[in-house]
């Protein structure tokens, strides 16, 4: 059976001993609580942990309007970007700010920027099974008090969430540590006498 938003919410409800639902829009308290928080908690979990299935790449084009001061280029981030990681180019001075109402990567360098980022994934059939477990635990923790008024169940849901994240890191579903920084070609050549690929750090 394919994973769905409803099946994830039912997994969360099962964890706190609550009745299952057939739809997020049905006229029940359990459905209303799940529907109110599902999309928000999904995006929070994607942004908080670098789940590998949500890592994406794109090349950014600059805005036609320059920033007012300090930076000379603004590169609007993709609409589905939950969290920018960093550009592939070594030594690029950049930060993310709001430019003309749009989150943008600000820099003084480049006509195009190659970016890795965490993408908003809305199709539950793409979710990693360990992400499904972590999201269900997060939802269970969030709705537990409203549905059960049980502190012990809420504590159990919190423990289950922390365990699910540890398990995801153990099996490498979450990228651990920073992405390998690109290698500066000139410095690498000085050290080894060989030219390396600046994006991947490989000969």
N, C-alpha and C positions, 0 to 999 in steps of 0.2 A: 504494500500500500504506500502510495507516494506521500511524502511529508507535506502537510498543509498548515496554515496558520491555526486552524481549529485543532488539529492533532497535537500541535505544540502546546496550545492552551489546555487541552485535556490532560496532557502529561503533567503540566503544572498543577492542575486541579487534583489529579490523582495523588501528587506528592503531599498535598495537605488534607487529603481525605474528603474532598468535596465532590459534589455531583458533576458529571461530565455535561458538555453542551453539544449541540448539533450545529450551531451557527453562532458567529460572533454578534449577530444582530437579533438573536432571539430575546424574548421578553423575560429574561431571568437575571437575577443579581449576579450570578457567576459569569454570564456572558457579558453583561455590562462592565464588570470590573476588568475582565480580560481585554475587552475591546478598547477600553479607555487607556490602557497602558501598553498594548502590544507593540505598535509601531515605534513608539518612543523608546521602549526598553530594547527592542531589536537594534535600533541605531546606536543606542548607548553601548551595548555589548560589542557591536562591530567596531565602534570607535575606540573603546577602552583597550581592547586586546587585538593585536595584529593577526587576526585569523587569516591563514594563507589563502583560503578560497576567495577572500574579499580583496586581496592585493591586486592592484591594477597599474597600468602604465598608460601615459598619454604624452603627447607633445603639445605644449601650450603656445598659443599665439598672443602677441601683446594687444592690449587695448589701444584703440585709436586715440585715446586721451591720456596724456602723460600725467603722472602725479604732480601735485602742486609744488613740492619741494623735496630735496634730498635724493629721492629715487627718480630715475628717468624712464623706467618702464613698469607697467602694471600688467600682469598676466592673469586674467580671470580664471579661477579654478573651475573644474567641471561641476555641473549641477549635482552630480551624484557623488561628489567628494565629501566624505565624512571627516577625513583627516589626511592632510598632505604629509608625506614623509620628507624626502629631500631630493633636490635635483641631482642629476647624474654628474654634473660638472664640478670638479674639485675647486674649492676656493671661491665659489660663487657667494657673494654677499646678498642675502635675501631674508625677507620676513613676510608673513601673511598679514595683511591689513584689509580693511574695507575700502574699496575704490569704486565710487559711483554706485554705491549700494550693493556691490558684489564682492565677496571675499576674493582677494587677488594676491598673487605672489609678487612682491615688490622687489625690484633689483635695478642696478645700474648697468647690467651686462646682458647682452644677448638679444637676438631677434626671434629666438624660439627657445623654449625651455623644456627639456625632457624631465618628466615628473613621475615618481612612484607615489601612489596614494591608496588609501583605504576607500573602497567603493561601497556605496549603499546598495546592498543586495536585497531585493524585495521578493524574489522568487524562492519560496521555501524548498523547492525541489533541488536547489543548488547548495543548500546549507550542508556543511559538514555535520555528520551525526553527533560529534562532540559539541559542536556549536548548538545544535538542537537541545542537547541535554543541559548545557549551561544556560541557554535562554529560558528553558522551562523552569529551571531552578530560580533564575532571577525573577521571573513572573510570579512563581509561587511565593517567593519572599515578599514581593511587592503587594500582592493581594491577600496574603494570609490573614492579616489583622482584620481587614474589612469583612472577610468571609467567615473566619473561624474564631476570632477573638482569643486565639490561643498563643501565648508566648512560647510555649514549648515547641509547637509546630513551626513557629517563625524561626526559632533558633535552629531547628533541624533543617529548615529550608536554607538558612544561611550557611550551615556546615556543608550541605549538599552542593551549594553553588561553589564554595571555595574548593571543594574536592574536585568538582567537574573542571575547574580551571587548571588545577594542578595536573589532572589527568590529560587534559588537552596539551599542556606544555610537555608532558612526559612523552607523548606519542608524536610530538612535533606538529600538531595542528595549528599551533600559534607560533609565529616567528619570534624567536627569543633573541634579545639583544638588538643593537642597531644593525641596519643593513651595511654590508661591507662598503666602506668608503672607497670611492674611485681613487686610483693611484695617479699621482702627478707624473707625467711622462718624463719631464726633465730630471726630477729627483730620482726616479727609478733608473733612468739611464746612467746617472752619476754613480749610483750604488752598485749596479749589476753590469753595466756596459751593454745592456740590451734594452730595446724599446718595448714597452708594454702597451696593451690596450687600455686607454684611460677610463673607459666606462666599467670594465669588468675586473681590472687588475690582473689580467692574464697575458702571457706572452703570445 
